[in-house]
Amino acid sequence: IGENIQLLVDRPDGTYCFRLHRDRVYYLSEKLLKVAASVPRDNLVSPGTCFGKFTKTQKFRLSVTALDFLAPYAKYKVWVKPGSEQSFLYGNHVLKSGLGRITENTAQYQGVVVYSMADVPL
């Protein structure tokens, strides 16, 4: 997503921020942040949308719930043909024959957002 991270923070409907709570990163509006500050940390379950979590080895893993927020701002996208879409959703790799389109200048081993041919992020 690169420099487009600024578009996630400064949105037209208000200012949003990222917060760390119990090894998970949450994305929430500043209005919600002020309300969540009045709740004790032990009683707070989820202050916003979970973007991912830090593992015990301190590696960050993105969550599926972040997909709707990250997909519109992704630099590199891949569109999968309908025949390969089901196979990808079951956890298999996408073969070269299953690719519909790729954004230009996508490097090898580059992180991408996978779309169906109907522009639905998978």
VMD Tcl script that builds the backbone (N, CA, C; Angstrom):
set m [mol new atoms 366]
animate dup $m
set s [atomselect $m all]
$s set {name element resname resid chain x y z} {
  {N N ILE 1 A 0.845 -1.186 0.000}
  {CA C ILE 1 A 0.000 0.000 0.000}
  {C C ILE 1 A 0.888 1.246 0.000}
  {N N GLY 2 A 2.064 1.182 0.568}
  {CA C GLY 2 A 3.061 2.248 0.434}
  {C C GLY 2 A 2.621 3.599 0.965}
  {N N GLU 3 A 2.779 4.623 0.135}
  {CA C GLU 3 A 2.438 5.989 0.552}
  {C C GLU 3 A 0.937 6.185 0.728}
  {N N ASN 4 A 0.144 5.255 0.231}
  {CA C ASN 4 A -1.313 5.357 0.342}
  {C C ASN 4 A -1.808 5.167 1.770}
  {N N ILE 5 A -0.911 4.851 2.692}
  {CA C ILE 5 A -1.310 4.703 4.097}
  {C C ILE 5 A -1.867 6.015 4.636}
  {N N GLN 6 A -1.401 7.121 4.064}
  {CA C GLN 6 A -1.894 8.443 4.481}
  {C C GLN 6 A -3.379 8.589 4.173}
  {N N LEU 7 A -3.850 7.960 3.096}
  {CA C LEU 7 A -5.266 8.019 2.740}
  {C C LEU 7 A -6.134 7.251 3.740}
  {N N LEU 8 A -5.560 6.261 4.412}
  {CA C LEU 8 A -6.310 5.530 5.444}
  {C C LEU 8 A -6.468 6.361 6.711}
  {N N VAL 9 A -5.464 7.178 7.020}
  {CA C VAL 9 A -5.491 7.949 8.262}
  {C C VAL 9 A -6.326 9.221 8.105}
  {N N ASP 10 A -6.114 9.962 7.041}
  {CA C ASP 10 A -6.854 11.215 6.800}
  {C C ASP 10 A -7.959 10.968 5.794}
  {N N ARG 11 A -9.090 10.515 6.292}
  {CA C ARG 11 A -10.231 10.232 5.424}
  {C C ARG 11 A -11.190 11.414 5.430}
  {N N PRO 12 A -12.047 11.525 4.400}
  {CA C PRO 12 A -12.996 12.646 4.354}
  {C C PRO 12 A -14.022 12.627 5.489}
  {N N ASP 13 A -14.320 11.442 6.031}
  {CA C ASP 13 A -15.321 11.351 7.095}
  {C C ASP 13 A -14.708 11.461 8.484}
  {N N GLY 14 A -13.442 11.857 8.583}
  {CA C GLY 14 A -12.823 12.038 9.889}
  {C C GLY 14 A -11.401 11.503 9.905}
  {N N THR 15 A -10.754 11.679 11.038}
  {CA C THR 15 A -9.384 11.195 11.201}
  {C C THR 15 A -9.408 9.836 11.878}
  {N N TYR 16 A -8.636 8.917 11.335}
  {CA C TYR 16 A -8.566 7.564 11.862}
  {C C TYR 16 A -7.151 7.297 12.351}
  {N N CYS 17 A -6.980 6.282 13.189}
  {CA C CYS 17 A -5.663 5.973 13.723}
  {C C CYS 17 A -5.540 4.467 13.942}
  {N N PHE 18 A -4.304 4.027 14.188}
  {CA C PHE 18 A -4.011 2.635 14.500}
  {C C PHE 18 A -3.629 2.553 15.967}
  {N N ARG 19 A -4.147 1.557 16.666}
  {CA C ARG 19 A -3.825 1.380 18.078}
  {C C ARG 19 A -3.474 -0.072 18.353}
  {N N LEU 20 A -2.537 -0.271 19.257}
  {CA C LEU 20 A -2.106 -1.604 19.666}
  {C C LEU 20 A -2.800 -1.965 20.971}
  {N N HIS 21 A -3.466 -3.119 21.001}
  {CA C HIS 21 A -4.161 -3.592 22.193}
  {C C HIS 21 A -4.013 -5.109 22.245}
  {N N ARG 22 A -3.304 -5.607 23.253}
  {CA C ARG 22 A -3.086 -7.043 23.451}
  {C C ARG 22 A -2.478 -7.706 22.207}
  {N N ASP 23 A -1.394 -7.180 21.707}
  {CA C ASP 23 A -0.658 -7.700 20.551}
  {C C ASP 23 A -1.456 -7.671 19.243}
  {N N ARG 24 A -2.525 -6.927 19.206}
  {CA C ARG 24 A -3.309 -6.776 17.980}
  {C C ARG 24 A -3.368 -5.298 17.605}
  {N N VAL 25 A -3.362 -5.034 16.303}
  {CA C VAL 25 A -3.423 -3.664 15.808}
  {C C VAL 25 A -4.840 -3.405 15.329}
  {N N TYR 26 A -5.442 -2.343 15.850}
  {CA C TYR 26 A -6.812 -1.980 15.505}
  {C C TYR 26 A -6.832 -0.652 14.764}
  {N N TYR 27 A -7.796 -0.524 13.861}
  {CA C TYR 27 A -7.999 0.675 13.063}
  {C C TYR 27 A -9.332 1.275 13.497}
  {N N LEU 28 A -9.287 2.502 14.021}
  {CA C LEU 28 A -10.512 3.100 14.541}
  {C C LEU 28 A -10.476 4.610 14.392}
  {N N SER 29 A -11.663 5.216 14.439}
  {CA C SER 29 A -11.749 6.669 14.333}
  {C C SER 29 A -11.343 7.297 15.659}
  {N N GLU 30 A -10.950 8.555 15.588}
  {CA C GLU 30 A -10.546 9.231 16.823}
  {C C GLU 30 A -11.727 9.448 17.759}
  {N N LYS 31 A -12.939 9.555 17.205}
  {CA C LYS 31 A -14.132 9.668 18.054}
  {C C LYS 31 A -14.309 8.389 18.875}
  {N N LEU 32 A -14.169 7.248 18.200}
  {CA C LEU 32 A -14.294 5.973 18.891}
  {C C LEU 32 A -13.155 5.764 19.879}
  {N N LEU 33 A -11.995 6.302 19.565}
  {CA C LEU 33 A -10.845 6.189 20.460}
  {C C LEU 33 A -11.103 6.909 21.777}
  {N N LYS 34 A -11.727 8.070 21.702}
  {CA C LYS 34 A -12.035 8.829 22.914}
  {C C LYS 34 A -13.070 8.095 23.773}
  {N N VAL 35 A -14.038 7.463 23.135}
  {CA C VAL 35 A -15.051 6.708 23.873}
  {C C VAL 35 A -14.425 5.457 24.486}
  {N N ALA 36 A -13.547 4.788 23.738}
  {CA C ALA 36 A -12.913 3.561 24.236}
  {C C ALA 36 A -11.949 3.848 25.379}
  {N N ALA 37 A -11.464 5.077 25.491}
  {CA C ALA 37 A -10.540 5.426 26.567}
  {C C ALA 37 A -11.227 5.386 27.928}
  {N N SER 38 A -12.546 5.518 27.946}
  {CA C SER 38 A -13.276 5.493 29.215}
  {C C SER 38 A -13.562 4.069 29.702}
  {N N VAL 39 A -13.302 3.070 28.860}
  {CA C VAL 39 A -13.534 1.677 29.227}
  {C C VAL 39 A -12.227 1.090 29.754}
  {N N PRO 40 A -12.249 0.371 30.871}
  {CA C PRO 40 A -11.017 -0.253 31.379}
  {C C PRO 40 A -10.445 -1.253 30.370}
  {N N ARG 41 A -9.105 -1.322 30.293}
  {CA C ARG 41 A -8.445 -2.190 29.307}
  {C C ARG 41 A -8.810 -3.654 29.471}
  {N N ASP 42 A -9.048 -4.093 30.693}
  {CA C ASP 42 A -9.402 -5.499 30.918}
  {C C ASP 42 A -10.780 -5.832 30.363}
  {N N ASN 43 A -11.672 -4.848 30.310}
  {CA C ASN 43 A -13.032 -5.065 29.824}
  {C C ASN 43 A -13.173 -4.793 28.328}
  {N N LEU 44 A -12.152 -4.189 27.714}
  {CA C LEU 44 A -12.207 -3.826 26.299}
  {C C LEU 44 A -11.865 -5.040 25.447}
  {N N VAL 45 A -12.782 -5.444 24.589}
  {CA C VAL 45 A -12.569 -6.620 23.756}
  {C C VAL 45 A -11.955 -6.218 22.416}
  {N N SER 46 A -12.621 -5.325 21.690}
  {CA C SER 46 A -12.152 -4.911 20.372}
  {C C SER 46 A -12.528 -3.450 20.156}
  {N N PRO 47 A -11.558 -2.538 20.199}
  {CA C PRO 47 A -11.886 -1.122 20.056}
  {C C PRO 47 A -12.196 -0.686 18.632}
  {N N GLY 48 A -11.901 -1.484 17.643}
  {CA C GLY 48 A -12.154 -1.107 16.255}
  {C C GLY 48 A -12.037 -2.322 15.354}
  {N N THR 49 A -11.631 -2.099 14.113}
  {CA C THR 49 A -11.437 -3.183 13.163}
  {C C THR 49 A -10.026 -3.741 13.315}
  {N N CYS 50 A -9.914 -5.029 13.511}
  {CA C CYS 50 A -8.605 -5.665 13.702}
  {C C CYS 50 A -7.885 -5.756 12.352}
  {N N PHE 51 A -6.697 -5.150 12.278}
  {CA C PHE 51 A -5.895 -5.185 11.052}
  {C C PHE 51 A -4.935 -6.366 11.048}
  {N N GLY 52 A -4.539 -6.829 12.209}
  {CA C GLY 52 A -3.612 -7.946 12.279}
  {C C GLY 52 A -3.104 -8.111 13.687}
  {N N LYS 53 A -2.160 -9.029 13.849}
  {CA C LYS 53 A -1.618 -9.284 15.181}
  {C C LYS 53 A -0.123 -9.555 15.091}
  {N N PHE 54 A 0.531 -9.347 16.213}
  {CA C PHE 54 A 1.935 -9.679 16.334}
  {C C PHE 54 A 2.039 -11.079 16.930}
  {N N THR 55 A 2.868 -11.919 16.301}
  {CA C THR 55 A 3.058 -13.270 16.807}
  {C C THR 55 A 4.021 -13.233 17.991}
  {N N LYS 56 A 4.267 -14.381 18.586}
  {CA C LYS 56 A 5.191 -14.447 19.722}
  {C C LYS 56 A 6.615 -14.107 19.318}
  {N N THR 57 A 6.951 -14.315 18.032}
  {CA C THR 57 A 8.286 -13.960 17.533}
  {C C THR 57 A 8.319 -12.538 16.985}
  {N N GLN 58 A 7.284 -11.749 17.277}
  {CA C GLN 58 A 7.158 -10.340 16.894}
  {C C GLN 58 A 7.097 -10.113 15.388}
  {N N LYS 59 A 6.508 -11.061 14.668}
  {CA C LYS 59 A 6.222 -10.872 13.249}
  {C C LYS 59 A 4.767 -10.433 13.136}
  {N N PHE 60 A 4.478 -9.538 12.195}
  {CA C PHE 60 A 3.121 -9.031 12.039}
  {C C PHE 60 A 2.386 -9.842 10.983}
  {N N ARG 61 A 1.189 -10.300 11.327}
  {CA C ARG 61 A 0.342 -11.057 10.403}
  {C C ARG 61 A -0.924 -10.258 10.125}
  {N N LEU 62 A -1.178 -9.959 8.851}
  {CA C LEU 62 A -2.406 -9.258 8.476}
  {C C LEU 62 A -3.607 -10.163 8.667}
  {N N SER 63 A -4.719 -9.565 9.031}
  {CA C SER 63 A -5.951 -10.299 9.211}
  {C C SER 63 A -6.847 -10.102 7.983}
  {N N VAL 64 A -7.790 -11.004 7.789}
  {CA C VAL 64 A -8.712 -10.908 6.663}
  {C C VAL 64 A -9.621 -9.688 6.812}
  {N N THR 65 A -9.860 -9.253 8.039}
  {CA C THR 65 A -10.739 -8.108 8.261}
  {C C THR 65 A -10.143 -6.809 7.726}
  {N N ALA 66 A -8.842 -6.774 7.469}
  {CA C ALA 66 A -8.189 -5.576 6.935}
  {C C ALA 66 A -8.344 -5.467 5.426}
  {N N LEU 67 A -8.806 -6.520 4.781}
  {CA C LEU 67 A -8.852 -6.558 3.322}
  {C C LEU 67 A -9.731 -5.468 2.728}
  {N N ASP 68 A -10.887 -5.222 3.305}
  {CA C ASP 68 A -11.786 -4.200 2.761}
  {C C ASP 68 A -11.188 -2.801 2.827}
  {N N PHE 69 A -10.322 -2.554 3.793}
  {CA C PHE 69 A -9.699 -1.243 3.935}
  {C C PHE 69 A -8.454 -1.107 3.062}
  {N N LEU 70 A -7.701 -2.181 2.896}
  {CA C LEU 70 A -6.435 -2.129 2.159}
  {C C LEU 70 A -6.606 -2.287 0.650}
  {N N ALA 71 A -7.611 -3.017 0.215}
  {CA C ALA 71 A -7.760 -3.340 -1.201}
  {C C ALA 71 A -7.863 -2.118 -2.117}
  {N N PRO 72 A -8.635 -1.084 -1.786}
  {CA C PRO 72 A -8.720 0.046 -2.721}
  {C C PRO 72 A -7.412 0.806 -2.893}
  {N N TYR 73 A -6.516 0.733 -1.927}
  {CA C TYR 73 A -5.277 1.506 -1.970}
  {C C TYR 73 A -4.058 0.668 -2.346}
  {N N ALA 74 A -4.241 -0.582 -2.699}
  {CA C ALA 74 A -3.116 -1.461 -3.013}
  {C C ALA 74 A -2.426 -1.005 -4.296}
  {N N LYS 75 A -1.095 -1.053 -4.290}
  {CA C LYS 75 A -0.327 -0.681 -5.471}
  {C C LYS 75 A -0.347 -1.785 -6.511}
  {N N TYR 76 A -0.229 -3.015 -6.054}
  {CA C TYR 76 A -0.122 -4.150 -6.961}
  {C C TYR 76 A -1.322 -5.062 -6.767}
  {N N LYS 77 A -2.001 -5.362 -7.878}
  {CA C LYS 77 A -3.217 -6.174 -7.827}
  {C C LYS 77 A -3.115 -7.299 -8.855}
  {N N VAL 78 A -3.779 -8.401 -8.547}
  {CA C VAL 78 A -3.847 -9.546 -9.446}
  {C C VAL 78 A -5.303 -9.963 -9.542}
  {N N TRP 79 A -5.787 -10.153 -10.776}
  {CA C TRP 79 A -7.143 -10.613 -10.992}
  {C C TRP 79 A -7.100 -12.075 -11.412}
  {N N VAL 80 A -7.927 -12.891 -10.756}
  {CA C VAL 80 A -7.929 -14.334 -10.971}
  {C C VAL 80 A -9.169 -14.718 -11.769}
  {N N LYS 81 A -8.990 -15.623 -12.721}
  {CA C LYS 81 A -10.106 -16.117 -13.535}
  {C C LYS 81 A -11.074 -16.915 -12.659}
  {N N PRO 82 A -12.350 -16.965 -13.055}
  {CA C PRO 82 A -13.346 -17.673 -12.230}
  {C C PRO 82 A -13.012 -19.138 -11.960}
  {N N GLY 83 A -12.368 -19.822 -12.893}
  {CA C GLY 83 A -12.024 -21.227 -12.681}
  {C C GLY 83 A -10.987 -21.413 -11.587}
  {N N SER 84 A -10.059 -20.479 -11.461}
  {CA C SER 84 A -9.006 -20.573 -10.448}
  {C C SER 84 A -9.398 -19.916 -9.131}
  {N N GLU 85 A -10.466 -19.178 -9.152}
  {CA C GLU 85 A -10.894 -18.450 -7.953}
  {C C GLU 85 A -11.248 -19.418 -6.817}
  {N N GLN 86 A -12.017 -20.442 -7.125}
  {CA C GLN 86 A -12.425 -21.408 -6.107}
  {C C GLN 86 A -11.223 -22.152 -5.549}
  {N N SER 87 A -10.294 -22.514 -6.425}
  {CA C SER 87 A -9.090 -23.215 -5.998}
  {C C SER 87 A -8.254 -22.333 -5.069}
  {N N PHE 88 A -8.163 -21.045 -5.373}
  {CA C PHE 88 A -7.409 -20.124 -4.531}
  {C C PHE 88 A -8.062 -19.971 -3.161}
  {N N LEU 89 A -9.396 -19.908 -3.139}
  {CA C LEU 89 A -10.107 -19.751 -1.871}
  {C C LEU 89 A -9.963 -20.976 -0.977}
  {N N TYR 90 A -9.699 -22.134 -1.564}
  {CA C TYR 90 A -9.465 -23.340 -0.782}
  {C C TYR 90 A -8.012 -23.474 -0.355}
  {N N GLY 91 A -7.165 -22.481 -0.682}
  {CA C GLY 91 A -5.800 -22.471 -0.182}
  {C C GLY 91 A -4.737 -22.902 -1.155}
  {N N ASN 92 A -5.083 -23.137 -2.403}
  {CA C ASN 92 A -4.090 -23.555 -3.385}
  {C C ASN 92 A -3.442 -22.342 -4.052}
  {N N HIS 93 A -2.315 -22.568 -4.695}
  {CA C HIS 93 A -1.628 -21.511 -5.431}
  {C C HIS 93 A -2.384 -21.180 -6.707}
  {N N VAL 94 A -2.156 -19.987 -7.217}
  {CA C VAL 94 A -2.748 -19.580 -8.491}
  {C C VAL 94 A -1.728 -19.880 -9.579}
  {N N LEU 95 A -2.121 -20.654 -10.552}
  {CA C LEU 95 A -1.238 -20.969 -11.668}
  {C C LEU 95 A -1.233 -19.806 -12.662}
  {N N LYS 96 A -0.231 -19.809 -13.520}
  {CA C LYS 96 A -0.112 -18.744 -14.516}
  {C C LYS 96 A -1.327 -18.723 -15.437}
  {N N SER 97 A -1.876 -19.889 -15.727}
  {CA C SER 97 A -3.046 -19.962 -16.603}
  {C C SER 97 A -4.299 -19.424 -15.916}
  {N N GLY 98 A -4.288 -19.296 -14.597}
  {CA C GLY 98 A -5.447 -18.806 -13.863}
  {C C GLY 98 A -5.468 -17.304 -13.676}
  {N N LEU 99 A -4.424 -16.613 -14.129}
  {CA C LEU 99 A -4.369 -15.158 -13.983}
  {C C LEU 99 A -5.149 -14.475 -15.089}
  {N N GLY 100 A -5.973 -13.514 -14.706}
  {CA C GLY 100 A -6.716 -12.739 -15.687}
  {C C GLY 100 A -5.958 -11.485 -16.073}
  {N N ARG 101 A -5.555 -10.700 -15.073}
  {CA C ARG 101 A -4.798 -9.465 -15.285}
  {C C ARG 101 A -3.832 -9.279 -14.129}
  {N N ILE 102 A -2.815 -8.462 -14.369}
  {CA C ILE 102 A -1.851 -8.085 -13.341}
  {C C ILE 102 A -1.539 -6.611 -13.557}
  {N N THR 103 A -1.386 -5.849 -12.472}
  {CA C THR 103 A -0.977 -4.458 -12.638}
  {C C THR 103 A 0.441 -4.418 -13.199}
  {N N GLU 104 A 0.716 -3.380 -13.949}
  {CA C GLU 104 A 2.028 -3.262 -14.597}
  {C C GLU 104 A 3.131 -3.057 -13.568}
  {N N ASN 105 A 4.332 -3.470 -13.934}
  {CA C ASN 105 A 5.540 -3.305 -13.120}
  {C C ASN 105 A 5.466 -4.027 -11.773}
  {N N THR 106 A 4.732 -5.119 -11.711}
  {CA C THR 106 A 4.698 -5.921 -10.494}
  {C C THR 106 A 5.938 -6.801 -10.461}
  {N N ALA 107 A 6.755 -6.635 -9.450}
  {CA C ALA 107 A 7.996 -7.388 -9.345}
  {C C ALA 107 A 7.710 -8.813 -8.867}
  {N N GLN 108 A 8.689 -9.684 -9.100}
  {CA C GLN 108 A 8.577 -11.055 -8.617}
  {C C GLN 108 A 8.625 -11.049 -7.096}
  {N N TYR 109 A 7.818 -11.873 -6.458}
  {CA C TYR 109 A 7.704 -12.000 -5.000}
  {C C TYR 109 A 7.134 -10.741 -4.343}
  {N N GLN 110 A 6.470 -9.915 -5.098}
  {CA C GLN 110 A 5.862 -8.699 -4.570}
  {C C GLN 110 A 4.535 -9.050 -3.901}
  {N N GLY 111 A 4.230 -8.411 -2.797}
  {CA C GLY 111 A 2.939 -8.624 -2.147}
  {C C GLY 111 A 1.830 -7.995 -2.978}
  {N N VAL 112 A 0.756 -8.721 -3.196}
  {CA C VAL 112 A -0.342 -8.255 -4.034}
  {C C VAL 112 A -1.675 -8.483 -3.324}
  {N N VAL 113 A -2.689 -7.806 -3.810}
  {CA C VAL 113 A -4.064 -8.069 -3.386}
  {C C VAL 113 A -4.722 -8.840 -4.515}
  {N N VAL 114 A -5.353 -9.950 -4.189}
  {CA C VAL 114 A -5.962 -10.821 -5.192}
  {C C VAL 114 A -7.431 -10.459 -5.339}
  {N N TYR 115 A -7.848 -10.232 -6.587}
  {CA C TYR 115 A -9.227 -9.876 -6.912}
  {C C TYR 115 A -9.836 -10.957 -7.790}
  {N N SER 116 A -11.164 -11.072 -7.741}
  {CA C SER 116 A -11.859 -11.878 -8.740}
  {C C SER 116 A -12.015 -11.005 -9.988}
  {N N MET 117 A -12.463 -11.571 -11.071}
  {CA C MET 117 A -12.641 -10.783 -12.294}
  {C C MET 117 A -13.758 -9.768 -12.148}
  {N N ALA 118 A -14.612 -9.926 -11.133}
  {CA C ALA 118 A -15.697 -8.970 -10.858}
  {C C ALA 118 A -15.253 -7.877 -9.893}
  {N N ASP 119 A -13.925 -7.718 -9.706}
  {CA C ASP 119 A -13.336 -6.709 -8.823}
  {C C ASP 119 A -13.764 -6.856 -7.363}
  {N N VAL 120 A -13.893 -8.079 -6.896}
  {CA C VAL 120 A -14.175 -8.359 -5.491}
  {C C VAL 120 A -12.873 -8.853 -4.862}
  {N N PRO 121 A -12.368 -8.173 -3.823}
  {CA C PRO 121 A -11.116 -8.645 -3.222}
  {C C PRO 121 A -11.309 -9.985 -2.533}
  {N N LEU 122 A -10.355 -10.887 -2.772}
  {CA C LEU 122 A -10.413 -12.217 -2.181}
  {C C LEU 122 A -9.425 -12.316 -1.039}
}
mol reanalyze $m
mol bondsrecalc $m
mol representation Tube
mol addrep $m
